[in-house]
Amino acid sequence: QVQLVESGGGLVQPGGSLRLSCVASGSIFSIYYMGWYRQAPGKERERVATITSGGSTNYADSVKGRFTISRDNAKNTVYLEMDSLKPEDTAVYYCCVTNTVVFYWGQGTQVTVSS
């Protein structure tokens, strides 16, 4: 019924940039926010950034000033521009869409920051 398709992950050197995209399709009503979470090996999944349909954003302290989340509500698409990447940003990144009642998740995309 609902599908989230992510793209943009890959391998990048420290200091480099990547742009992740996530397109949501299906019957999703009253989206509250779209966002990105990540999980590194042996660590808990953490919120990276979220953006509401109205444009309000929230960022994890670890990525503030380096990552930028944006969205296209008409296309149900959310983006994550990642700049000044660090090795500690290496993780599987998951797209999430929610209306606060139901949460939908993407399959995850690997981001590896290594020289």
N, C-alpha and C positions, 0 to 999 in steps of 0.2 A: 504493500500500500504506500509506504513512504520509503524513499531511497535517498541516501546522501552519497554523492560521488565526489571524491577528493582527488586532487591532482597537485603536482608541483613539488613533491618531496624529492629528495635526492642527496647527493654528496656535494659538500661545499667546503672550501677551506676557511679556517678562522678569519674573521673579518669580512667574509663574503655575505652574499644576500640570497634569499630564496623567497618566492611568493607562492603561498598555498591558496588553492581555490576549493570551494565546496559548493556544489549545487544540490539543492533539495528539490525533490519532485514528489508528487502524490498529493493526497488530501490532507494538507496541514492547515489547520485553522487557528487564527489568532496567535501567530508566533510572537512570543515575548522577547526572546533573544536567540541569536545565533552566536556560536563561539567555538573556540579551540581549546582543547585540553591536550596534555601530553603525559607520557609515561616512559620513564627511563628504566632500564633493567634494575630490578631490586628496589625500586622506589614506588611510592604511591602516585596515582594519577593526580595531576594538579591542573587547576585552571590556569590557562595562559592569558586568554583575553575573551571578552564577550562584548556584544553590541546589541542593543535593543533596536526594535523597528524604528524607534524615534531618534536613534543615533547616540544614545548614551553608551559610553564605553567604560570598561573596567579592565585593568591589567594586573598581572602578577608583578610584584616588586622587582623580581629578577629580570623582567623584560621591558620595564618602563624605559622609554627613551630610545629603545632599539626596535621594538615591534609595533606595528600599526595594524589595527583591525578595521575593516570597512565592509560595507554590504550594499547590495543592490536588491532592494525589497521586491521590485517588480519581477526580478528573476530568481528570487529566493536563493541568492548567492552570497556567500561570505568569503572574504579574502583575509589573508594574514601576510603582510609584508614583513619579512624578517631581515633586519640589517645588523651589521656588526656582530655576526654570529660567533658564538664561543663553543668550544668543545662540550661544555656542560649543557648546551642546548640540544645535544644529541638525544633523540627520543622518538617514540612513535607518536605522531600527532593525530588527534581525533577531532573530527568535526561534530558539533552538537547543535541541535535545534530543539527548542522547547516552547511549549505554551504554558509552562509551569506545572502542568498536570502530567503530560507525557513527554518523555525525552527520547529523541531519536539520535542515533549515533552512526557515524561513518565507519568504514572498515579500518581506518587508520592508514597513515602514510609515514614511511620512515624518513627521518631527517638525520643525516650524519654530518657532523662538523669535525673535520680532521685534516691535518696537513700531510 
